[in-house]
Structures are given as structure tokens and as C-alpha cells.
Amino acid sequence: IPDTAISNIVLQDTSRFAMRPGELLNRDLLNANRADITERLRNNGYYSFSKEYITYIADTIAGSKNVDLTMTINPPKMKRDSTIVIGEHETYLVRNVYFVTNYHPMSGEDASNEISDTVTYKGIKIIYGDDRYLSPSALEEKCFIIPLKPYNSRSIDRTYEALSRLEILKYINIEMKPVGKIMGQQWLDAYI
């Protein structure tokens, strides 16, 4: 693993690896291992990481049942003009968290046309329409996505779970939108 930051996260807890030396080669266990590594990286800021970056090379020795298994984490490849450029996996920080309380998924209307008030409460921005049926403190308490902290997919799951316990909400959608690089750091905005 050429990227030392990724290597440190992946090798931090090798006891979580699904495959062990001496076991039979099992594609399902390799895929489970890929999913586990992807989850760990996405919980440590690697928003755009996917399991497709993880590949295995199985080298067999003639006349033996042993397999030398090598895992590789490949860098992302980007196309610029007509050239393919090899990049690096980057961590993302959350820039802003927005609650859009007047979002109506079935209407097909753009809720931004109905903004009547925006409130900032403990670092989150709440965009209200005509109704203010949710208090800023109730929304902030249920939000585990923290501005200026690394992206963490677990925090999104926890936010979904906490908001679903508010019976007044019919629809919950969390969208992470990449903002781009600012002063060398990738940023995301969260829209809930």
C-alpha cells in the first residue's frame, strides 16, 4: 500500500481481516475484507473511496496447493483531456451542515424558492420555509455530522437513525455534495 496514511488505517487492526494464513482461498471472504477496509477508510475521511480500488493477486506455485495472496490498494485514475492521470486518495472535511426543513421530495419543486428564514445554531444551518415545526436544538441533537471534522459514513448512518425517531418527519434524505479543494483540502457540504 503506497499511501502511508491509508496503510496505517488498513493495518491498524489486522485481526479484522477475514482471511487468515493457511485457510482455503474464498472469494466471499476476500469481498468481505474489501467491504470492511472500505468502511474503515470512509469512516476516516476518505469520502470517494470505494471497494473497487482494492484488488488481490493470487500467485500459485506449480505442484502446491499454497497461494501467495497480495492485496493492493490502487490509486484513483482521472482523465484530463485525453490523458489518464494517476491521483491520490484524498480525505474530505465537512464544511457546512444544512437542514432543509421545507423539502418535499414528491412535489418536484425546488425548495430553495420557499426559503423564509435561515438560522445558524451550534455550527449547523437550518433553512426554514413557512413552518418552523422543528426547533434548532432538536435538529442539532439528532445530527452527528460535524462541521470542520473529517467525513465519516458512520455519522451519516447515526444521523439517519436519530432523525427517523422523530415521528414528525416523513422523509429523510442526506446528501453530501463535494465543494472542491480549498487551500489544499477537499471539502463537503451536507444537506439534510
Beta strands, then each sheet from edge to edge (+ up, - down):
strand 1: 54-60
strand 2: 67-73
strand 3: 77-80
strand 4: 83-86
strand 5: 92-100
strand 6: 117-121
strand 7: 124-128
strand 8: 175-182
strand 9: 185-191
sheet 1: 1+ 2-
sheet 2: 3+ 4-
sheet 3: 6+ 7- 5- 9- 8+
end
